[in-house]
Structure formats: structure tokens, C-alpha cells
Amino acid sequence: LDCQDNLSVQVHPPPGRDGEPKTEMWYFLETTPEAKIYVGLKRGVTRDQFEKAIGTPELPKLLSALHPQQSDAMFLPSGRVHAVGAGNVILEIQQNSDTTYRVDDWGRVDDQGRPRALHREQALASIRFNDFEPQFIQPHGERVLQCPFFTVERAFIYPGEYRVWTSDQSSFQYHFLAQGELKIEDRSLKRGTGWFVPASAETYNLEPLAEGAELITVQWGK
């Protein structure tokens, strides 16, 4: 996601509600000094306060706002109200789902003066109203996050180092080069490159180039 403007305030339904639940994670690739994200509610905000503020300038004041920096990560379990602010470039990792309930769209309209559709009632039924002021993920070693739907790991590979990647044969993996450059066998990969590796793949060497590399690895179902 390359966010040049604030994205809508939204929520994905938790299990047991209408629609498909979706848990996701944001990994921040670039941020401007002014960039914000909105996740969860400020402590003490009630459902009634939130409902009355929808569609008014008061709504952002009720959301918990954070200023991310490069390589920060935020976990978004289904039911957590959220919005990405302008100035963020994000790698979004998610459970497979197509259900999103839009709570508010910052008053935007199209060139015909029409606002986008909102899903007020579905959103209010889905938001966890006891979800106050969540914080960024604190990685443990190379593991950034493990949840029932996916596991995310991060490796900083410095010049002169080699990494040997080996499949564990249980699932395909997605690799994303967040920073720097890597060489795999005779192929050089630049920042922003992503690729899938099947569970049956053979072992291969990762060699960083120039200043080194930051590699994100995602495996689903662990």
C-alpha cells in the first residue's frame, strides 16, 4: 500500500459475525515524519461516543493514533477499527478474506459529489469496543509475529554474510525484499521485489549486495 491520502476508517468482522473475518498485519517500508496510523480506540471511548461521532470531525479524535517508522509492525486482529494515514508505504499481510466494513471516509466525495458507501451498522456490530490504544509489535529475534493464520519473520543480512534458505516442506512461503539488494544464485534482486517459494523448493543461498538487505518471509497456516 502506497498511501498518498488517508484511507477510510474500517473494520473487518470477527468470527461469528456476518461476512468473512480477516486478521492482518502492516509492516512499514517507508514513512514520512508526519505519517500517522489509526488503530483501536483511545482509552475510555464508548460505543455511544463513537457512534455519534461517525461522519463528523470528532471521529479521528476518538481513534488511537501512532506515528510509525520504517521497520515498525502493527498487528490488526479482526474487529480492530483502523485506518492508514497519508505518507505510509506498507507491506500488508492478511488472512484471505474480502469483507471490509467502511465506517467513515473523511468526508470525501467523487467528481459527481457522491460519497462512497458506508457500512455503519455492520461496522458497529464488528468493532471491538474494548480495544484501547494497541502498540507496535515487539519482534522476538527474527520472528516478528506468529498467529493462527500466518507467521512473519524478518532477517537483516549484512555484507559478507550468507544465508542458506531451506523449505520446511509444510507450506509455500512469500519473500519480500524490504530494503537493500540480494543475490540468489546468478540473479540480483532489488528492493521491493517479492517472490513465492513452493514447499518443494530446493535449498538456495542468499547473498546481500552493497549495504546489505532486509528480508521479510511470510508463511501461511502456522
Beta strands, then each sheet from edge to edge (+ up, - down):
strand 1: 2-3
strand 2: 9-11
strand 3: 24-31
strand 4: 37-41
strand 5: 63-66
strand 6: 73-76
strand 7: 82-84
strand 8: 88-94
strand 9: 101-104
strand 10: 143-146
strand 11: 150-157
strand 12: 163-165
strand 13: 173-184
strand 14: 187-189
strand 15: 194-197
strand 16: 204-220
sheet 1: 1+ 8- 3+ 6-
sheet 2: 2+ 9-
sheet 3: 5+ 4- 7+
sheet 4: 10+ 11- 16+ 12-
sheet 5: 10+ 11- 16+ 13- 14+
sheet 6: 10+ 11- 16+ 13- 15+
end
